[in-house]
Amino acid sequence: MKTFTASLQNELKKITTRKKFFVFLIIEIVICLLSSLINLAISKASSGTIPTSLVFSNMPMSMLSFFIQIYIPLIIFMATCDLFAGEVHDGTIRATFMRPVSRLKQYFSKILAILILAAVYLITLFALTTIIKAITAHSVIGLGQNFLAYSLDLFPLIVLILFAAMLNQFTNSPSLSIVICVIAYLALWIIGILIPIMSGLFFTGYLQWHNLWLGITLPFMAMITKMGILIGYGMIFGCIGYYLFERREV
């Protein structure tokens, strides 16, 4: 456990030294603030027809939809390519393999580090949108349900990270890796939109995982089936990715 913790700290340090992730975090905050200003302008322009409290009442959930499907996946792809294909490309992976840590721990410490990064973006989004809602709508109604929704949406992100990590094992080029990740993700996402029946078969259709658990829920057996699909994808991506990582020669 100590070696895994040390490996995780090492991977987190690699992420924190990359300033682009702080820049993207600032961009996330700016997007939220701009969205708030636009909503406020709409409310003022309506001369009271659209109350400010109504405009901002569902802000945490409306912003979550965009970030969980587009923004955070992009951050995940960049971080994954930095920790996998990027290290192979610049040769730093050799130093990692020379450490007295099994490749199993090295691989999943990278996965966990990326998940923590994604969680930071989600927590920041939740905190900021909740504060804006409290200030503008003078209400924190639904705070617990919103927090639960954000927490639930972490689970499909684990599958997405395992998916990106697996794809990174097929190439040593970080630029090519991120292109492959983005294209593969967009292809699955767009197919799920154009052919709704396929959405339930792809893991990309479950990124808004909270929709299955909050509000109008599906029958118990249907929920179990969808959980099995998501867990199955995670196991497949995780096993293939680790197998290729274990046999990688540098």
Buried (B, 14 or more C-beta within 10 A) or exposed (E): EEBBEBBBEBBBEBBEEBEEBEEBBEEBEEBBEEBBEEBBEEBEEEEEEBEBEEBBBBBBBBBBEEBBBEBBBBBBBBBBBBBBBBBBBEEEBEEBEEEEBEBEBBBBBBBBBBBBBBBBBBEBBBEBBBEBBEEBBEEEEBBEBBBBBBBBBBBBBBBBBBBBBBBBBEBBBBEBBBBBBBEBBEEBBEBBEEEEEBBEBBBBBBBBBBBBEBEEEEEEEEEEEBBEBBEEBBEBBBEBBBEBBEEBEE
